[in-house]
Amino acid sequence: MNALTLNLDTVNLTDDQFYELCRRNQNFRFERTQTGELIVMPPVGGESGRREADFITDLGIWNRHTNLGIVFSSSTVFKLPNGANRSPDAAWIQRQRWDALTPIQRRKFPAIAPDFVIELRSATDDLQDLQDKMQEYLDNGVQLGWLINPQDQRVEIYRFRRPVEVLNLPSDLSGEDTLPEFVLKLNLFSD
């Protein structure tokens, strides 16, 4: 099942209305584009869900040791500076940036772009849509992003103000300066 995009250009949901829509329909995952289109995200299958959980676990363990920031799951919606509401499969924000938000800003959909995101392509995801989403993250201030694509056995690395780097069958990924000493081991291409 592919994501369903609804054109709501005449509805113009406010941020509070979008939040209420999500809260009242918790069995669905929604995103909203910069232009106000509502995207209904399909659930992922077992393999994608397992891999996503592994990535979040590894990121969380690293973060507990370093205490440098906050880790978020795919259930978290971020309001990006361009107005879009997006949910990466995993995200991380530097602690001082997170702490600068008020408790109310943290409680709803935080109006902040993560410093780091992971998108894991599931069997039903359109690659171009994910590549566009990754570029949108960079355009809104994300410093580092990984688009992990098991179907094509490659990873696209997105860095702020740098060209996309494509790696074929990498065994691991480095968090570079954004996530110091974080290394994500990739065994998904051998499963």
N, C-alpha and C positions, 0 to 999 in steps of 0.2 A: 504494500500500500504506500503510495506516494503522499507527500504533504499536500494538503488542500489549501489553496490561497483564495481568500474571499476579498473582493473589492468593496471596501466600505467608504469610498471617497465622499459619499453624500451623508454618511452617518457621523463622521468625525468624533470618535470616542475620545473623551478626555482621559488623562492618566488615571484618575480615580475610577472612571467607568471601566477602563481596561483592567485595572486591578480587581475590581468587583466581578467582572466577567470571569477572570481566571479563578478567583476565590470560590465563586459559586459553581464552577464547572471543573472541579479538581480531578476528574477522571480524564480530562483533556489537557494537552500541553499546547499553549498558544505562544506565538511570537507575533510581533507587529513590525512592519517595515517602516522606513522613514516616511513613506508616502501614505501610511495608514492602512495598508492592506493587512488583513488578519490571516496568519498562517496557522493552520491546525496541523500539529506535528503527529505523525503516526507513532505508535509504540514500536520499540525495537525488538528484534528477536533475541533468542538466548545467547548466541555467540557475541553479538554486538553489546548486549547488556553485560555479559561477563567481562569482556575486554574493557568496557567503559569503567566498570567497578574496579578492575585491576589498576587502571591508570589513576583513578581518584585515590585509591588506597596508597599507591606508591608516592603520589604527590603529597598526600596527607602525612605519611610517615616522615618524609623528608622535612616537611614544614614543622612537625612536632619537635624534631631535633634542632632545627634552626630558629624557630619562632620568629621568622621574618615576615609572615603575612597570614592571610586567611584563605582557606581552600573552599571552593564551592562546587556543588554537584550540578548535574544537568537540569535539575528542577528550579534552579535560580534564574530569574529574569533580571537582566540589567537594562536600565534605560541609558542608552548611549547618548553622547552629546548631540548627535544628529536627530534625535527623537525616536529612533527605532528601539524596540524592546526585543532583546536577543538572549538566547539561552545556550551558551556553549556546553559541550559535553562535560568539560571540567574547566575550572577557572581558578585564578589565584590573584590576589591583590596585596600589595605591600601594606604592612600593618599601619604605618603612619598615614597612608592615604585612606584606609578604612576607618581609622580612629578619627579622622577629620570630619566624617559624616555624623550627623546628629542621630540620636536613637530612632527618631521617626523616619529618617532617610534610610536607615539600615533595615527597618521593619518591613517596609513595602518593597518595591522594586528599586534597588539602589541606583541612583542617578550617577553612575560612574562606569567608566570602561575598565575592565580588568587589565592587569599588567601582562597576564599570560592566559592563553586559552588553548584548549585541545578540542578539535572536532574529529570524530571518528565516523568515517563514511560507512553507513550500513548498506545492505544489499539494495534497498529501495531508494537511497539518496541519489539525487542528481548531482554529478560532480561539479558542473558549472555553477549550480546554486550554492554549493559549499565553498567553491573558490571565490565567488562574489561575496559571500558572508565573511570569509576570512579577510578579504580586502576591506570590507566595511569595518571590521574590527580595527585594522591598522589605521584606516582613515580617521578613526575615533580615538586613537591614542594607545591601543594595545601595543606592547613592546615586542612580544614574541608569541607566535602561534604555530601550532603543528596541526596540519590536516593529514590524518593517518588514513590511508586508503588501502585496506587489505585486498580489495578486488583487483587492483592494478599492481599490488605489491610494491608500493612506494609511499614516501612521506614528502609532503611539501612543507617547507619551513618558511614562515612569514616573519620578517623582521621589519620593525619600523624604519621607514626611509631607505630600504634596501630591496634589491630584486629578490623574487621568490627563488629559493633553492630547492631542487628536487633530488631526493635520494632514493635509489632503487635498493630494496631489500636491506635497509640498515638494521644492524643488530641492537643499536641503542641510539638514544638522542640526548644531547647535552642541553641543560638549562641555561648555559652560557652565563652572561653577566646578570641576566634577569633573575635566574634561579641558581645562585652560586652552588656548585658542587652537586646539583641534582642531575642524575642520569636515569633515564627511563629505559629499561631493558625491553626490547621488542621481541617477543617470541610468537607474535600473531601470524607471521608469515610462514611459520613451520607447523602451525596447527592444522 
